[in-house]
C-alpha cells in the first residue's frame, strides 16, 4: 500500500514538472467589468531568443458573461519599436449558451490561441497589450463595460514536438 502511494505521488510530480509553460501571468479585472478603454498590459522578458514559442491569451469569465463570442485587440510591441496589432475573435459559448472553457465552478478558464511558432529574436522587453473590442448587433458604439470577465492574462509555451 505504501509503495502505491509513493508511486502515485511520484507520477503527479513528473506530470507537474512536464509543464511546457515558459511564462504566464494574469491581471484581475475590477468588479468583473472590463471597460472598453482599459488596456491590460504585460511586460514580457522572453527566456530564450532562439526557441520557438506558442503565445496564448488567457481569460477567466463568470456566468455573467452573456455573449457567444469575444473580440479582442491584441498588440505586441517589440524592444526595438516594431508593433504587431491584431483584431481577434474567439468563440466563448456553445449555441445553447453554455460557456466554453475549463473549470468546475462558475468561473471558466479559456486558453485562446494568439500566435504560433514565435521566436523572440530581439533581446529586451516586449509589451503585450490586450483590450476588449465587443460590439452588440446593430449598435455602432462598443460595449462600454464588458461584464463577467474576472481575469485577463497570457501564457508563452514551448510547443509539443510531434
C-alpha positions as CSV (number, residue, x, y, z in Angstrom):
1,X,0.0,0.0,0.0
2,X,2.8,2.4,0.9
3,X,4.6,1.7,-2.4
4,X,1.3,2.5,-4.3
5,X,1.1,5.9,-2.5
6,X,4.7,6.7,-3.3
7,X,4.2,5.7,-6.9
8,X,1.0,7.8,-7.2
9,X,2.7,11.0,-5.8
10,X,5.8,10.3,-8.0
11,X,3.6,10.3,-11.1
12,X,2.0,13.5,-10.0
13,X,5.4,15.1,-9.6
14,X,6.5,14.0,-13.0
15,X,3.3,15.3,-14.6
16,X,3.6,18.6,-12.8
17,X,7.2,19.1,-13.9
18,X,6.4,18.3,-17.5
19,X,4.7,21.6,-17.9
20,X,5.6,23.4,-21.1
21,X,4.6,26.9,-19.8
22,X,7.7,29.2,-20.1
23,X,5.9,32.4,-18.9
24,X,2.4,33.1,-17.6
25,X,0.6,36.0,-15.9
26,X,-2.9,37.3,-15.1
27,X,-4.3,40.6,-14.1
28,X,-7.7,41.0,-12.4
29,X,-10.5,43.0,-13.9
30,X,-12.0,45.2,-11.2
31,X,-15.7,44.5,-10.4
32,X,-16.0,42.0,-13.3
33,X,-16.4,44.9,-15.7
34,X,-13.8,45.3,-18.4
35,X,-14.1,48.9,-19.7
36,X,-13.6,49.4,-23.4
37,X,-10.8,51.9,-22.9
38,X,-9.0,49.7,-20.3
39,X,-5.8,48.1,-21.8
40,X,-4.4,45.1,-19.9
41,X,-0.7,45.4,-20.3
42,X,2.1,42.9,-19.6
43,X,5.9,43.4,-19.8
44,X,7.5,40.2,-21.2
45,X,11.1,39.1,-20.8
46,X,11.4,36.0,-23.1
47,X,13.6,33.3,-21.6
48,X,15.2,32.5,-25.0
49,X,15.9,34.2,-28.3
50,X,16.2,31.0,-30.3
51,X,13.4,28.8,-29.0
52,X,10.0,29.0,-30.9
53,X,7.0,29.5,-28.6
54,X,3.2,29.5,-28.8
55,X,1.6,32.5,-27.3
56,X,-1.9,32.4,-25.8
57,X,-4.4,34.9,-24.4
58,X,-5.9,33.5,-21.2
59,X,-9.2,34.7,-19.9
60,X,-11.3,33.8,-16.9
61,X,-15.0,34.6,-17.0
62,X,-18.1,34.0,-14.9
63,X,-21.7,33.2,-15.7
64,X,-22.3,37.0,-16.0
65,X,-20.6,36.8,-19.4
66,X,-23.6,37.0,-21.8
67,X,-22.0,36.8,-25.3
68,X,-21.3,33.8,-27.5
69,X,-18.1,35.3,-28.8
70,X,-15.3,37.8,-27.8
71,X,-13.5,40.3,-29.8
72,X,-10.0,41.5,-28.7
73,X,-7.4,43.8,-29.9
74,X,-4.0,42.3,-29.1
75,X,-0.9,44.3,-29.7
76,X,2.7,43.1,-29.3
77,X,5.4,45.8,-29.0
78,X,9.0,44.7,-29.7
79,X,12.0,46.1,-27.9
80,X,13.3,48.0,-30.9
81,X,10.0,49.7,-31.8
82,X,8.2,47.2,-34.1
83,X,4.5,46.7,-33.3
84,X,2.1,44.0,-34.4
85,X,-1.6,44.6,-33.8
86,X,-4.4,42.1,-34.4
87,X,-8.2,42.1,-34.0
88,X,-9.2,38.6,-32.9
89,X,-12.5,36.8,-32.4
90,X,-13.0,33.9,-30.1
91,X,-15.9,31.6,-29.6
92,X,-16.9,31.7,-25.9
93,X,-20.2,29.7,-25.7
94,X,-22.0,26.8,-27.3
95,X,-25.2,27.5,-29.4
96,X,-27.2,26.6,-26.3
97,X,-25.5,29.4,-24.3
98,X,-23.3,27.0,-22.2
99,X,-19.9,28.7,-21.6
100,X,-16.8,27.1,-23.1
101,X,-13.6,26.7,-21.1
102,X,-12.4,24.6,-18.3
103,X,-13.4,24.6,-14.6
104,X,-16.0,23.1,-12.4
105,X,-17.2,26.2,-10.7
106,X,-18.9,29.3,-12.0
107,X,-15.6,30.6,-13.3
108,X,-14.4,29.2,-16.7
109,X,-10.9,29.5,-17.9
110,X,-10.2,29.9,-21.6
111,X,-6.8,29.5,-23.3
112,X,-7.2,31.4,-26.6
113,X,-4.7,30.9,-29.4
114,X,-2.8,34.1,-30.4
115,X,0.5,33.3,-32.2
116,X,2.3,30.0,-33.1
117,X,6.0,29.4,-33.5
118,X,7.0,32.9,-32.2
119,X,10.7,33.4,-31.9
120,X,11.6,36.4,-29.7
121,X,14.7,37.4,-31.7
122,X,15.2,40.8,-30.2
123,X,16.7,40.8,-26.8
124,X,14.9,43.1,-24.3
125,X,11.4,43.8,-23.0
126,X,8.3,43.1,-25.1
127,X,5.0,44.6,-24.2
128,X,1.7,42.7,-24.8
129,X,-1.5,44.8,-24.7
130,X,-4.9,43.3,-24.6
131,X,-8.2,45.3,-25.0
132,X,-11.8,44.2,-25.4
133,X,-13.5,45.3,-28.6
134,X,-17.0,44.0,-28.2
135,X,-20.0,45.4,-30.1
136,X,-23.6,44.5,-29.9
137,X,-25.5,43.7,-33.1
138,X,-27.0,46.8,-34.7
139,X,-25.1,49.2,-32.5
140,X,-22.2,51.5,-33.6
141,X,-20.6,52.1,-30.2
142,X,-18.8,49.4,-28.4
143,X,-19.8,47.7,-25.2
144,X,-18.6,50.1,-22.5
145,X,-18.3,47.7,-19.7
146,X,-17.9,44.0,-20.7
147,X,-19.4,42.1,-17.7
148,X,-18.3,38.7,-16.5
149,X,-14.6,38.9,-17.2
150,X,-12.6,38.3,-14.0
151,X,-9.0,38.0,-15.2
152,X,-7.1,38.5,-18.4
153,X,-3.6,37.0,-19.0
154,X,-1.2,35.4,-21.3
155,X,1.0,32.4,-21.5
156,X,4.0,31.5,-23.5
157,X,4.5,27.9,-24.1
158,X,7.1,25.6,-25.6
159,X,5.4,23.7,-28.5
160,X,5.0,20.0,-28.3
161,X,7.3,18.1,-30.5
162,X,5.2,15.9,-32.9
